[in-house]
């Protein structure tokens, strides 16, 4: 599957929330529910943002109900953080 869509504001917010909840570490599992509560958005919207990053190998499901950043995900999050979490494509 070819993935070409760029991230929207919610997807950037999702990555930022997961990065912060995981303490900026790869493979540090975080409850999917905690990410959703941090965002304060409907489950369907959060699930789409999660799927967006999972399809790109930035995050992964570690166990039932838990997600974690991959090593690539940490690099992406750090790059976005260095830009002030701006919406610029990367």
C-alpha positions as semicolon CSV with decimal commas, in nm:
position;residue;x (nm);y (nm);z (nm)
1;X;0,000;0,000;0,000
2;X;0,137;0,341;-0,097
3;X;0,090;0,604;0,172
4;X;0,102;0,964;0,055
5;X;-0,138;1,168;0,267
6;X;0,024;1,429;0,492
7;X;-0,057;1,453;0,862
8;X;-0,335;1,686;0,978
9;X;-0,354;1,875;1,309
10;X;-0,509;1,585;1,502
11;X;-0,246;1,344;1,376
12;X;0,030;1,580;1,487
13;X;-0,143;1,619;1,824
14;X;-0,166;1,241;1,854
15;X;0,205;1,198;1,790
16;X;0,290;1,474;2,037
17;X;0,065;1,325;2,308
18;X;0,210;0,977;2,263
19;X;0,566;1,112;2,260
20;X;0,506;1,302;2,584
21;X;0,323;1,015;2,757
22;X;0,600;0,773;2,655
23;X;0,864;1,005;2,795
24;X;1,015;1,044;2,449
25;X;1,121;0,678;2,443
26;X;1,071;0,415;2,176
27;X;0,899;0,090;2,269
28;X;0,755;0,243;2,589
29;X;0,394;0,118;2,582
30;X;0,123;0,371;2,663
31;X;-0,245;0,300;2,713
32;X;-0,445;0,393;2,405
33;X;-0,711;0,526;2,645
34;X;-0,457;0,759;2,807
35;X;-0,370;0,905;2,468
36;X;-0,739;0,950;2,389
37;X;-0,802;1,121;2,724
38;X;-0,502;1,348;2,670
39;X;-0,647;1,457;2,336
40;X;-1,005;1,485;2,458
41;X;-1,140;1,380;2,119
42;X;-1,397;1,118;2,014
43;X;-1,269;0,762;1,991
44;X;-1,332;0,742;1,615
45;X;-1,113;1,049;1,546
46;X;-0,834;0,924;1,771
47;X;-0,845;0,581;1,610
48;X;-0,800;0,736;1,265
49;X;-0,498;0,932;1,389
50;X;-0,353;0,616;1,544
51;X;-0,406;0,423;1,221
52;X;-0,242;0,705;1,022
53;X;0,083;0,668;1,218
54;X;0,065;0,289;1,246
55;X;0,032;0,259;0,866
56;X;0,357;0,457;0,837
57;X;0,551;0,252;1,091
58;X;0,575;0,544;1,335
59;X;0,380;0,368;1,610
60;X;0,288;0,009;1,681
61;X;0,038;-0,181;1,888
62;X;0,237;-0,353;2,161
63;X;-0,037;-0,535;2,353
64;X;-0,413;-0,508;2,360
65;X;-0,500;-0,146;2,426
66;X;-0,141;-0,018;2,426
67;X;0,064;0,165;2,163
68;X;0,429;0,264;2,148
69;X;0,651;0,477;1,931
70;X;0,892;0,292;1,707
71;X;1,250;0,416;1,679
72;X;1,147;0,589;1,357
73;X;0,854;0,739;1,546
74;X;1,082;0,891;1,807
75;X;1,293;1,048;1,530
76;X;0,980;1,189;1,363
77;X;0,847;1,324;1,692
78;X;1,182;1,480;1,779
79;X;1,195;1,647;1,438
80;X;0,845;1,788;1,485
81;X;0,928;1,898;1,840
82;X;1,235;2,085;1,713
83;X;1,002;2,275;1,479
84;X;0,764;2,362;1,760
85;X;0,520;2,088;1,650
86;X;0,436;2,292;1,341
87;X;0,222;2,150;1,063
88;X;0,506;2,170;0,808
89;X;0,548;1,844;0,615
90;X;0,849;1,632;0,700
